[in-house]
Amino acid sequence: MTNAPPKSTGGPAATFATQQRPGFRQGWPEWARQLPRSGFEKEPNPNYQLIKPEEMAQILAAADPESVKRLQDDMDFLDHELLRLFRQRDFEASLNQNRYRLIQIRFMALAAVATVIGALQALALGNENQLVPWLAFAETVVALVVTYMATIAGREPPLPLWLQNRRRAEYLRREYFRYLMDLPPYDTVDGYERKLLLSTRAANINRGIYPDQQSE
């Protein structure tokens, strides 16, 4: 669900289709757009599409009506059978990616605070002995906060959840375009069997069973 604009050699660069709200961090440097945030969305964007409808309309402007209708029927079926799963997995991957980065930044900030307090303690030992107990107390508080954060993060670690959901989302993305382009295994079946095959594969991917781990 990253909102990185593609590189372009000329003209304004169009942004990728994304579940992010429109205009998210528009005009920010690329590294800043990837920074985590505290106010993350609560649920997936129900209107998110892997192919923008207006772009598809431009591509199919010169196509024959029968091909356009078949492609539209495929996209309607994919929206119900696959895209709803992709939206959820893509959202969960982005949510846990954001959680992971937030936790790492907080740990780094606390480590910096602990280092500063330790340095002040060393300086206070020779000149301001009355400050040592207060600095030691502050160091203890920082250590308790780190312990608390590590305990909470360890109960549901975001990194494996991020990677797990991202893998499933990308497999679902691949399946979406396989079906639209009649690539294997959809080139040898038609009608109900073709739809059933897509539904089965999408459901398996959503559960973590990947097609390349099965005998086709």
C-alpha positions in Angstrom: 0.0 0.0 0.0 2.9 2.3 -0.5 2.1 5.6 -2.3 5.4 6.0 -4.2 5.1 7.7 -7.6 6.7 6.0 -10.6 9.7 7.5 -12.2 9.1 9.3 -15.4 11.4 10.8 -18.0 9.0 13.6 -18.9 5.8 15.3 -17.8 4.1 15.0 -14.3 4.3 11.5 -12.8 1.0 9.8 -12.0 0.8 8.1 -8.7 0.2 4.3 -8.4 -3.2 3.1 -7.5 -3.2 2.7 -3.7 -5.4 2.2 -0.7 -4.1 5.4 0.8 -6.4 8.3 1.0 -6.1 10.7 -2.0 -3.3 13.2 -1.7 -1.6 11.4 1.1 1.7 13.3 1.9 1.6 14.8 -1.6 4.7 16.8 -2.4 6.8 15.1 0.4 10.2 13.7 -0.4 10.1 10.0 -1.2 11.9 9.0 2.1 9.4 11.0 4.1 6.4 9.4 2.4 7.6 6.1 3.8 7.7 7.2 7.4 5.2 5.5 9.7 2.3 7.3 11.2 0.1 7.0 14.3 -3.3 7.6 12.7 -3.5 4.6 10.4 -6.8 3.7 8.7 -9.1 1.3 10.6 -10.2 -0.8 7.6 -9.4 -1.4 3.9 -10.6 0.9 1.2 -13.7 -0.9 -0.3 -13.3 1.0 -3.6 -9.7 0.2 -4.2 -9.0 -1.4 -7.6 -5.9 -2.9 -9.0 -6.7 -1.3 -12.4 -8.2 2.2 -12.5 -11.5 2.2 -14.3 -10.7 5.4 -16.3 -7.4 3.9 -17.5 -9.1 0.7 -18.5 -11.7 2.7 -20.5 -9.0 4.4 -22.4 -7.2 1.2 -23.2 -10.4 -0.5 -24.4 -11.7 2.4 -26.4 -10.9 0.8 -29.7 -11.6 -2.8 -28.7 -14.6 -4.8 -30.1 -17.7 -4.8 -27.8 -17.6 -8.6 -27.3 -14.0 -8.5 -25.9 -14.9 -5.5 -23.7 -17.9 -7.3 -22.3 -16.0 -10.4 -21.5 -13.2 -8.4 -19.8 -15.8 -6.5 -17.8 -17.5 -9.7 -16.7 -14.1 -11.1 -15.6 -13.4 -7.9 -13.6 -16.8 -8.0 -11.9 -16.2 -11.6 -10.9 -12.7 -10.9 -9.7 -14.0 -8.0 -7.6 -16.2 -10.4 -5.6 -14.0 -13.5 -5.5 -10.4 -12.1 -5.3 -10.2 -8.3 -4.8 -12.0 -8.4 -1.5 -9.4 -10.8 -0.2 -6.5 -8.8 -1.7 -7.8 -5.5 -0.1 -7.8 -7.2 3.3 -4.3 -8.8 2.9 -2.8 -5.6 1.4 -4.3 -3.6 4.3 -3.1 -6.0 7.0 0.4 -6.0 5.4 0.6 -2.2 5.4 -0.9 -1.9 8.9 1.8 -4.3 10.3 4.5 -2.6 8.2 3.5 0.7 9.8 3.4 -0.9 13.3 6.9 -2.4 12.8 8.4 0.9 11.7 6.7 2.8 14.6 8.1 0.4 17.1 11.6 0.6 15.7 11.6 4.4 15.8 10.3 4.4 19.4 13.0 2.0 20.4 15.7 4.1 18.8 14.3 7.3 20.5 14.3 5.6 23.9 17.9 4.3 23.3 19.0 7.9 22.5 17.2 9.1 25.7 18.9 6.4 27.8 22.3 7.3 26.3 21.8 11.0 27.2 20.7 10.2 30.7 23.7 7.9 31.2 26.1 10.6 30.0 24.5 13.1 32.4 24.9 10.7 35.3 28.6 10.3 34.5 29.0 14.1 34.5 26.9 14.5 37.7 29.0 12.0 39.7 31.9 14.5 40.0 30.0 17.8 40.2 26.3 17.5 41.0 25.9 14.4 43.2 22.4 15.4 44.2 21.2 14.9 40.7 22.4 11.3 40.5 19.4 9.7 42.2 17.0 11.6 39.9 18.9 10.6 36.8 19.0 7.0 38.0 15.2 7.1 38.5 14.8 8.5 34.9 17.0 5.7 33.6 14.8 3.2 35.4 11.7 4.7 33.9 13.1 4.4 30.4 14.1 0.8 31.0 10.6 0.0 32.2 9.1 1.6 29.2 11.4 -0.4 26.9 10.5 -3.6 28.7 6.8 -2.8 28.4 7.0 -2.1 24.7 9.1 -5.2 24.0 6.5 -7.3 25.9 3.6 -5.9 24.0 5.3 -6.2 20.6 6.3 -9.8 21.4 2.7 -10.9 21.9 1.8 -10.1 18.3 5.1 -9.3 16.5 4.4 -7.1 13.4 7.3 -8.2 11.2 6.2 -11.7 10.5 2.6 -10.5 10.1 3.8 -7.9 7.7 5.7 -10.4 5.6 3.0 -13.1 5.7 0.2 -10.7 4.6 2.4 -9.1 2.0 3.3 -12.4 0.4 -0.4 -13.4 0.2 -1.4 -10.1 -1.2 1.2 -10.3 -3.9 0.2 -13.8 -4.9 -3.4 -12.6 -5.1 -2.3 -9.7 -7.2 -0.5 -12.1 -9.6 -3.6 -14.3 -9.7 -5.8 -11.4 -10.7 -3.8 -10.6 -13.8 -3.3 -14.3 -14.7 -7.1 -14.6 -14.8 -7.6 -11.5 -16.8 -5.0 -12.4 -19.4 -6.0 -16.1 -19.7 -2.5 -17.3 -18.6 -2.0 -20.8 -17.2 -3.9 -22.5 -15.7 -6.9 -20.4 -16.9 -6.1 -20.9 -20.6 -7.3 -24.6 -20.6 -10.7 -24.2 -18.9 -13.7 -22.0 -19.6 -17.1 -21.1 -18.1 -18.0 -22.4 -14.7 -14.7 -24.5 -14.4 -12.6 -21.4 -15.0 -14.5 -19.4 -12.3 -14.3 -22.3 -9.9 -10.6 -22.6 -10.4 -10.1 -19.0 -9.7 -12.2 -19.2 -6.5 -10.3 -22.2 -5.3 -6.9 -20.7 -5.9 -7.8 -17.4 -4.4 -9.2 -19.0 -1.2 -6.1 -21.2 -0.9 -3.7 -18.2 -1.3 -5.7 -16.3 1.3 -5.2 -19.2 3.7 -1.4 -19.4 2.9 -1.5 -22.3 0.5 0.3 -21.1 -2.6 -0.2 -22.5 -6.1 3.5 -23.1 -6.8 3.6 -25.4 -3.8 0.9 -27.6 -5.2 0.9 -30.0 -8.1 -1.1 -28.4 -10.9 
